[in-house]
Amino acid sequence: MLCFQQEVISRYASPAGVVVLVFGAAACLLAYRLMVRIGRLPQERRVLS
């Protein structure tokens, strides 16, 4: 597992690594919100109201 390797930990501890992590988290959040929006079912109109 890569998360336990010292070389990988030191790469993400640098300022550039933090930028990569923040950008990745933002991309995941954006993709999730887009997926939820695309997958939303249309609202049916109420007939007897």
Residue frames relative to the residue before (quaternion, step in Angstrom):
aa qw qx qy qz dx dy dz
M 1.0000 0.0000 0.0000 0.0000 0.00 0.00 0.00
L 0.4779 -0.7197 0.4385 0.2478 3.50 -0.83 1.06
C 0.6232 0.5863 -0.3589 0.3728 3.61 1.01 -0.66
F 0.6966 0.4559 -0.2805 0.4777 3.62 1.18 -0.31
Q 0.5425 0.6078 -0.4125 0.4076 3.61 1.24 0.00
Q 0.5104 -0.6861 0.4343 0.2830 3.56 -0.79 1.06
E 0.6346 0.5386 -0.3385 0.4388 3.62 0.98 -0.74
V 0.6605 0.4951 -0.3032 0.4762 3.59 0.98 -0.81
I 0.6385 0.5239 -0.3241 0.4614 3.60 0.97 -0.83
S 0.6820 0.4856 -0.3006 0.4569 3.59 0.90 -0.85
R 0.6107 0.5432 -0.3618 0.4485 3.62 1.07 -0.57
Y 0.7307 0.4127 -0.2459 0.4852 3.58 0.88 -0.87
A 0.5860 0.5629 -0.3785 0.4432 3.62 1.21 -0.12
S 0.5715 0.5830 -0.3820 0.4331 3.60 1.24 -0.25
P 0.6577 -0.5063 0.3609 0.4253 3.62 -1.19 0.31
A 0.6433 0.5079 -0.3316 0.4672 3.61 0.99 -0.71
G 0.6357 0.5300 -0.3247 0.4577 3.58 1.05 -0.68
V 0.6276 0.5201 -0.3289 0.4769 3.55 1.07 -0.74
V 0.6240 0.5275 -0.3342 0.4696 3.59 1.02 -0.77
V 0.6445 0.5150 -0.3185 0.4668 3.59 0.95 -0.83
L 0.6697 0.4955 -0.3020 0.4635 3.60 0.91 -0.87
V 0.6634 0.4923 -0.3073 0.4723 3.60 0.93 -0.86
F 0.6507 0.5036 -0.3157 0.4726 3.60 0.95 -0.84
G 0.6528 0.5116 -0.3118 0.4636 3.60 0.97 -0.79
A 0.6529 0.5001 -0.3126 0.4753 3.58 0.98 -0.81
A 0.6533 0.5038 -0.3137 0.4700 3.60 0.98 -0.81
A 0.6457 0.5113 -0.3208 0.4677 3.59 1.00 -0.78
C 0.6403 0.5131 -0.3239 0.4710 3.61 1.01 -0.74
L 0.6565 0.5058 -0.3116 0.4648 3.58 0.94 -0.85
L 0.6567 0.5037 -0.3047 0.4714 3.58 0.93 -0.87
A 0.6639 0.5006 -0.3036 0.4652 3.59 0.92 -0.88
Y 0.6399 0.5224 -0.3262 0.4596 3.60 1.00 -0.77
R 0.6746 0.4871 -0.2996 0.4668 3.59 0.88 -0.92
L 0.6388 0.5138 -0.3192 0.4754 3.58 1.04 -0.75
M 0.6391 0.5242 -0.3200 0.4630 3.59 0.99 -0.81
V 0.6606 0.4951 -0.3094 0.4720 3.59 0.94 -0.87
R 0.6604 0.5098 -0.3092 0.4566 3.58 0.97 -0.82
I 0.6707 0.4851 -0.3003 0.4740 3.59 0.92 -0.85
G 0.7359 0.4466 -0.2333 0.4524 3.58 0.96 -0.84
R 0.4484 0.6972 -0.4564 0.3233 3.60 1.24 -0.05
L 0.4035 -0.7032 0.5340 0.2400 3.55 -0.98 0.89
P 0.5142 -0.6450 0.4519 0.3398 3.58 -1.01 0.68
Q 0.4754 -0.6547 0.5084 0.2948 3.56 -1.14 0.68
E 0.3403 -0.7347 0.5496 0.2058 3.55 -0.85 0.97
R 0.4676 -0.6579 0.5085 0.2998 3.56 -1.09 0.71
R 0.4229 -0.6827 0.5346 0.2632 3.55 -1.07 0.76
V 0.3623 -0.7713 0.4918 0.1788 3.54 -0.79 1.04
L 0.8103 0.2970 -0.1264 0.4890 3.58 0.82 -0.96
S 0.5223 0.6437 -0.4319 0.3555 3.59 0.95 0.63
